[in-house]
Amino acid sequence: MTKTHPPIALFWDESQVFDHFRDITRAGFTTSLGGGIAFRTPIGLLGKVQVANSTTNHARWSFVVGGDF
């Protein structure tokens, strides 16, 4: 029996890259919200469309063709 997953995903991300451990502060983090949809066929993943919007940048779109790795 094959386990199926819903084709829709929502996410919330808090992240940042710091040069030194002492540089880490809550104010330095960026929040992103987004979602996506996967297109599956009986033989596997056909592709995905995702969009994310952060507090510092405009919305970004991602189009993926092919399978997961």
Steps between C-alpha positions, in 0.01 A plus 500: 500500500637841401469788744375819336565854617281806443622702201477833688753637750510815715809617686632760741875555523715704738864514395821690452870432458747651747879519478555453874298345782516829693321677210178301548208720606124459463487823297735347242254231388276522194149352478370336182156357428408294199333205342510272204334226306651179358388335181526121518443226246474123553873472420616774736537872553451712189585834660424767762399865510586695815473862610655665807480852638742634761494805723805644319446396133218479250328173415715236333370227273661160451422254221647150524475238227605144585508274799607547860847389593 
